[in-house]
Amino acid sequence: MASIFTKIINREIPGHIVAEDENYIAFLDIMPLVKGHVLVVPKQEVDYIFDLEPEVLSGLTLFSQKVARAIDQTIKCTRVGVAVIGLEVPHVHVHLVPLRTMDDINFTRPKLKLSNEELAEIAETIQSGF
């Protein structure tokens, strides 16, 4: 069964996509820690990041860097934090989180509930950084 991320990749369900190429996609987390929280995903559905082929893992890192630079240019933050947890969805994903404080990347705190319109506006803002 396809992961929820594969369904976004295949456009079976909507996602607020901020960047995409032939191998990777980046979209907003719909339950973000802070505004501008992005998930970067390989299009190849693999559950565990360290099961990725070396070239896919390095490509994911380079693609994440491009997305992080766009976030850094467009979202007010001190820097962009990176986290790979891998327990929520069985599809490799990198969290890019705009940071102002250490607590901004605390995954135990309540998530934001943003409207579809707010998410669309944030996605457009980040897209303008490319």
C-alpha positions as CSV (number, residue, x, y, z in Angstrom):
1,M,0.0,0.0,0.0
2,A,1.3,3.4,-1.0
3,S,2.4,5.8,1.8
4,I,0.6,9.1,2.2
5,F,3.8,10.7,0.8
6,T,3.6,8.6,-2.4
7,K,0.0,9.7,-2.7
8,I,1.1,13.3,-2.6
9,I,3.9,12.5,-5.1
10,N,1.3,10.9,-7.5
11,R,-1.1,13.8,-6.9
12,E,-3.7,11.4,-5.5
13,I,-4.1,13.7,-2.5
14,P,-3.2,17.4,-2.3
15,G,0.0,18.8,-0.9
16,H,1.6,22.2,-0.7
17,I,4.6,21.5,-2.8
18,V,7.5,24.0,-2.6
19,A,10.1,22.2,-4.8
20,E,10.3,19.1,-7.0
21,D,12.7,17.4,-9.4
22,E,12.7,13.9,-11.0
23,N,13.9,12.2,-7.8
24,Y,12.7,14.3,-4.8
25,I,9.9,16.5,-3.6
26,A,9.5,19.0,-0.8
27,F,6.1,20.0,0.6
28,L,4.8,21.7,3.8
29,D,4.1,19.6,6.8
30,I,0.3,20.0,7.4
31,M,0.8,19.7,11.1
32,P,3.9,21.9,11.4
33,L,6.0,22.7,14.5
34,V,6.3,26.3,13.1
35,K,5.3,28.1,10.0
36,G,7.5,27.0,7.1
37,H,8.1,23.5,8.4
38,V,8.9,21.4,5.2
39,L,9.2,17.7,4.5
40,V,11.7,16.6,1.9
41,V,11.1,13.2,0.5
42,P,12.7,10.9,-2.1
43,K,10.1,9.8,-4.7
44,Q,11.3,6.3,-4.3
45,E,9.3,4.8,-1.4
46,V,11.8,3.4,1.2
47,D,10.9,3.2,4.9
48,Y,14.3,3.8,6.6
49,I,16.8,6.5,5.6
50,F,19.8,4.2,6.0
51,D,18.3,1.7,3.6
52,L,18.6,4.3,0.8
53,E,21.2,3.7,-1.9
54,P,24.2,6.0,-1.3
55,E,23.5,8.1,-4.4
56,V,19.8,8.5,-3.4
57,L,20.8,9.5,0.2
58,S,23.4,12.1,-1.0
59,G,20.9,13.4,-3.6
60,L,18.3,13.8,-0.8
61,T,20.8,15.8,1.2
62,L,21.7,18.1,-1.7
63,F,18.0,18.6,-2.5
64,S,17.3,19.4,1.1
65,Q,20.1,22.0,1.1
66,K,18.5,23.8,-1.8
67,V,15.1,23.8,0.0
68,A,16.7,24.9,3.3
69,R,18.3,27.9,1.5
70,A,15.0,28.9,0.1
71,I,13.4,28.7,3.5
72,D,16.2,30.7,5.0
73,Q,15.8,33.4,2.4
74,T,12.0,33.7,2.8
75,I,10.9,32.7,6.3
76,K,12.1,34.8,9.3
77,C,14.4,32.5,11.2
78,T,17.9,32.3,12.7
79,R,18.7,29.1,10.8
80,V,17.0,26.0,9.4
81,G,17.0,22.9,11.6
82,V,17.2,19.4,10.3
83,A,15.6,16.3,11.8
84,V,15.1,12.7,10.6
85,I,12.9,10.7,12.9
86,G,11.2,8.2,10.6
87,L,8.5,6.9,12.9
88,E,5.4,8.7,11.7
89,V,5.2,7.6,8.1
90,P,6.9,4.6,6.6
91,H,8.6,6.7,3.8
92,V,11.9,8.5,4.3
93,H,11.5,12.1,5.0
94,V,13.7,15.0,6.3
95,H,12.1,17.7,8.4
96,L,13.4,21.2,7.7
97,V,12.3,23.5,10.4
98,P,12.8,27.3,10.6
99,L,14.4,28.0,14.0
100,R,14.2,31.0,16.2
101,T,14.7,29.0,19.4
102,M,15.7,25.4,20.3
103,D,12.1,24.8,21.3
104,D,11.0,25.3,17.6
105,I,12.3,21.8,16.8
106,N,10.7,20.1,19.8
107,F,8.5,17.3,18.3
108,T,6.7,16.7,21.7
109,R,5.0,20.1,21.7
110,P,1.6,20.7,20.1
111,K,1.6,21.2,16.4
112,L,0.1,24.2,14.6
113,K,-3.2,24.0,12.9
114,L,-3.1,26.2,9.8
115,S,-5.8,26.7,7.3
116,N,-5.3,25.6,3.7
117,E,-5.0,29.3,2.7
118,E,-2.3,29.9,5.2
119,L,-0.4,26.8,4.0
120,A,-0.8,27.9,0.4
121,E,0.6,31.3,1.2
122,I,3.6,29.9,3.0
123,A,4.3,27.5,0.1
124,E,4.3,30.4,-2.3
125,T,6.6,32.4,-0.1
126,I,9.1,29.6,0.1
127,Q,8.8,29.0,-3.7
128,S,9.9,32.6,-4.3
129,G,13.3,31.8,-2.7
130,F,14.4,29.5,-5.6
